[in-house]
Amino acid sequence: MKSPKISFVICTYNNKGLVKRCLDSIFSQSYKNFEVICVDGGSKDGTLELLKKYKVKIIHNKKRFPEGPGMGKSQGAKKATGEIIAFVDQDNKLIGKNFLRELVYPLIKDKEIFGVACKLYVDKKDNITNRYLSYVGTDPFAVYRSLEGRMALDRIKLKDERRYYTYKIIRENCLCTGGNVFLVRKNLLEKIGGFVQDIEMIYSLCLLGINKLAIPKKAFTHHITISSFREFLKK
């Protein structure tokens, strides 16, 4: 089975501990045909020095923001040389060495699938707030619209494809997804003028009739959403 090249795009900014955790989980993968592009927003805490210790391409994002026209993810996607782009937020850790194999499998198997989302790992060692947010999809105010939230509450009909599920998104009820860790075919991004924002990407592809999404059964990411309930209230 063909192993397409994957381009990881990670926007980094002032959190070398989380960035190291993220990169270590990527470089420990059993699937090796990938590159890593880090788009840094001007870190001053040692993150840039950390990035130079890894085999990554570093791009300077002067405007710092990860999403929006010409912002971090857009810059990284333009520099990507892989057939598939993996957008990864810096506060994510890929769970297990075969994570990437499971995540890319649906794209190899079915050419109609435009992208792949992964499930959030609920770590019993996390504080109760982070566990709850991981369960509902990190944003409690968008549970009814988010893919993760609907899956957690069993409010969505998924088609079982053995190693993964598929779901066809309809534009009238376009779900929120595309964050944390998300794979998408680069040639489809080019059809919609490149990456601007994750939900806009999903909606723009739906308008073209490109709407088949996959969710692998054995691919999880651990997302550090919040460190305490107090921090959550501040946000």
C-alpha positions as CSV (number, residue, x, y, z in Angstrom):
1,M,0.0,0.0,0.0
2,K,1.3,3.4,-1.0
3,S,2.6,5.6,1.8
4,P,2.0,9.3,0.8
5,K,4.1,12.0,2.2
6,I,2.6,14.0,5.0
7,S,3.4,17.6,5.9
8,F,2.9,18.5,9.5
9,V,2.1,22.2,10.0
10,I,2.4,23.4,13.6
11,C,2.0,27.0,14.7
12,T,4.2,27.6,17.7
13,Y,4.5,30.4,20.2
14,N,6.1,30.6,23.7
15,N,5.5,27.2,25.1
16,K,8.6,25.1,24.7
17,G,7.3,22.4,27.1
18,L,4.2,21.7,25.1
19,V,6.0,22.0,21.8
20,K,8.6,19.4,22.8
21,R,5.9,17.1,23.9
22,C,4.2,17.5,20.5
23,L,7.3,17.1,18.4
24,D,8.5,14.0,20.4
25,S,5.2,12.3,19.7
26,I,5.5,13.1,16.0
27,F,9.1,11.9,15.6
28,S,8.3,8.7,17.5
29,Q,5.8,7.5,14.9
30,S,6.3,4.3,13.0
31,Y,5.1,6.0,9.8
32,K,8.2,7.8,8.6
33,N,7.3,9.5,5.3
34,F,6.7,13.0,6.6
35,E,8.1,16.5,7.1
36,V,7.5,19.0,9.9
37,I,6.9,22.7,9.3
38,C,6.9,24.9,12.4
39,V,5.5,28.4,11.9
40,D,6.6,30.4,14.9
41,G,5.0,33.7,16.0
42,G,8.2,35.1,17.5
43,S,8.7,33.0,20.6
44,K,11.0,34.5,23.3
45,D,11.0,31.6,25.9
46,G,13.5,29.3,24.2
47,T,10.9,27.7,21.8
48,L,12.9,28.7,18.7
49,E,16.1,27.3,20.2
50,L,14.2,24.0,20.9
51,L,12.9,23.8,17.3
52,K,16.5,24.0,15.9
53,K,17.3,20.7,17.7
54,Y,14.7,18.9,15.6
55,K,14.6,18.1,11.9
56,V,12.0,20.8,11.1
57,K,11.5,23.7,8.7
58,I,11.1,26.9,10.6
59,I,9.0,29.8,9.2
60,H,8.6,33.1,11.0
61,N,5.0,34.3,11.4
62,K,5.3,38.0,11.9
63,K,1.6,38.5,12.7
64,R,1.7,35.6,15.2
65,F,-2.0,34.4,14.7
66,P,-2.4,30.8,13.5
67,E,-5.6,31.3,11.4
68,G,-6.7,33.9,8.9
69,P,-5.6,35.0,5.5
70,G,-1.8,34.8,5.2
71,M,-1.4,33.7,8.9
72,G,0.5,30.7,10.3
73,K,-1.4,27.7,9.0
74,S,-1.8,29.3,5.6
75,Q,2.0,30.0,5.4
76,G,2.8,26.4,6.4
77,A,0.4,24.9,4.0
78,K,1.9,26.8,1.1
79,K,5.4,25.5,2.0
80,A,4.2,21.9,2.4
81,T,5.6,19.4,-0.1
82,G,3.5,16.5,1.0
83,E,0.3,15.1,-0.7
84,I,-1.4,15.4,2.7
85,I,-1.2,18.2,5.2
86,A,-1.6,17.5,8.9
87,F,-2.5,20.5,10.9
88,V,-1.5,20.0,14.5
89,D,-2.0,22.5,17.4
90,Q,1.1,22.7,19.6
91,D,-0.7,21.6,22.7
92,N,-1.5,18.1,21.3
93,K,0.3,14.8,21.8
94,L,-0.2,12.0,19.3
95,I,-1.0,8.8,21.3
96,G,0.9,5.7,20.3
97,K,3.5,5.0,17.7
98,N,0.9,3.9,15.1
99,F,-1.3,7.0,15.4
100,L,-0.2,8.3,12.0
101,R,-0.7,5.0,10.3
102,E,-4.2,4.8,11.5
103,L,-4.9,8.4,10.7
104,V,-3.7,8.3,7.1
105,Y,-5.2,4.9,6.3
106,P,-8.7,6.2,5.3
107,L,-7.1,8.7,2.8
108,I,-5.2,5.8,1.2
109,K,-8.2,3.5,1.1
110,D,-10.9,5.8,-0.2
111,K,-10.2,8.7,-2.6
112,E,-13.6,10.3,-1.8
113,I,-12.4,11.1,1.7
114,F,-11.2,14.7,1.9
115,G,-10.0,14.7,5.4
116,V,-9.5,12.8,8.7
117,A,-10.2,13.9,12.2
118,C,-9.1,12.0,15.3
119,K,-10.7,11.4,18.7
120,L,-9.6,13.2,21.8
121,Y,-7.9,11.1,24.5
122,V,-9.4,11.5,28.0
123,D,-6.5,11.1,30.4
124,K,-7.5,10.1,34.0
125,K,-4.5,11.9,35.3
126,D,-5.7,15.3,34.0
127,N,-7.6,17.7,36.2
128,I,-11.4,17.2,36.0
129,T,-11.9,20.3,33.9
130,N,-9.5,19.1,31.2
131,R,-11.0,15.7,31.2
132,Y,-14.5,17.1,30.7
133,L,-13.4,19.4,27.9
134,S,-11.6,16.5,26.2
135,Y,-14.8,14.5,26.4
136,V,-17.0,17.1,24.8
137,G,-14.5,18.4,22.2
138,T,-12.6,21.1,24.1
139,D,-15.3,23.9,23.6
140,P,-18.4,23.3,25.9
141,F,-20.3,26.1,24.1
142,A,-20.1,24.4,20.7
143,V,-21.0,20.8,21.7
144,Y,-24.1,20.8,19.6
145,R,-22.1,21.9,16.5
146,S,-18.8,20.1,17.0
147,L,-18.0,16.7,15.6
148,E,-16.3,15.6,18.8
149,G,-19.1,16.8,21.0
150,R,-21.8,15.0,18.9
151,M,-19.8,11.8,18.9
152,A,-19.3,12.0,22.7
153,L,-23.1,12.4,23.1
154,D,-24.0,9.9,20.5
155,R,-25.8,12.5,18.5
156,I,-24.4,11.7,15.1
157,K,-24.8,8.7,12.7
158,L,-21.5,7.4,11.5
159,K,-20.9,4.7,8.9
160,D,-18.7,1.8,10.2
161,E,-15.9,1.1,7.7
162,R,-14.1,-1.5,10.0
163,R,-10.9,0.5,10.9
164,Y,-12.6,3.8,10.7
165,Y,-16.0,5.6,10.5
166,T,-17.1,8.0,7.8
167,Y,-19.5,10.8,7.8
168,K,-20.8,13.1,5.1
169,I,-21.1,16.7,6.2
170,I,-24.0,18.7,4.8
171,R,-23.6,22.5,4.4
172,E,-27.0,23.2,6.0
173,N,-25.6,21.8,9.2
174,C,-21.9,22.1,8.8
175,L,-20.1,20.7,11.8
176,C,-17.1,22.3,13.5
177,T,-14.0,20.3,13.1
178,G,-10.5,20.7,11.7
179,G,-8.6,21.6,14.9
180,N,-6.3,19.7,17.2
181,V,-5.0,17.2,14.7
182,F,-6.6,17.1,11.2
183,L,-5.4,15.6,7.9
184,V,-6.5,17.1,4.5
185,R,-5.5,16.5,0.9
186,K,-3.3,19.4,-0.3
187,N,-4.8,19.4,-3.8
188,L,-8.2,20.0,-2.3
189,L,-7.0,22.9,-0.2
190,E,-5.6,24.5,-3.5
191,K,-9.1,24.2,-5.0
192,I,-10.5,26.5,-2.3
193,G,-7.7,29.0,-2.5
194,G,-5.7,27.6,0.4
195,F,-6.2,27.5,4.1
196,V,-7.7,30.4,6.0
197,Q,-9.6,29.0,9.0
198,D,-10.6,25.4,9.9
199,I,-14.4,25.7,9.9
200,E,-14.2,27.8,6.7
201,M,-12.1,25.1,5.1
202,I,-14.8,22.5,5.9
203,Y,-17.6,24.7,4.6
204,S,-15.8,25.7,1.4
205,L,-15.2,22.0,0.5
206,C,-18.8,21.2,1.3
207,L,-19.9,23.9,-1.2
208,L,-18.0,22.0,-3.9
209,G,-19.6,18.7,-2.9
210,I,-16.5,17.4,-1.2
211,N,-17.8,16.3,2.1
212,K,-16.8,12.8,3.1
213,L,-14.9,12.8,6.4
214,A,-13.2,9.9,8.2
215,I,-12.7,9.3,11.9
216,P,-10.3,6.3,12.7
217,K,-11.2,4.1,15.6
218,K,-7.7,3.8,17.0
219,A,-6.2,7.3,16.6
220,F,-6.3,9.6,19.6
221,T,-4.7,12.9,20.5
222,H,-4.2,14.2,24.0
223,H,-5.0,17.9,24.1
224,I,-4.0,20.0,27.1
225,T,-7.0,22.4,26.9
226,I,-6.8,24.0,30.4
227,S,-4.8,23.6,33.6
228,S,-7.5,24.4,36.0
229,F,-11.2,25.4,36.4
230,R,-10.0,28.9,37.4
231,E,-8.1,29.3,34.1
232,F,-11.2,28.0,32.2
233,L,-13.3,30.8,33.9
234,K,-10.8,33.4,32.9
235,K,-11.0,32.3,29.2
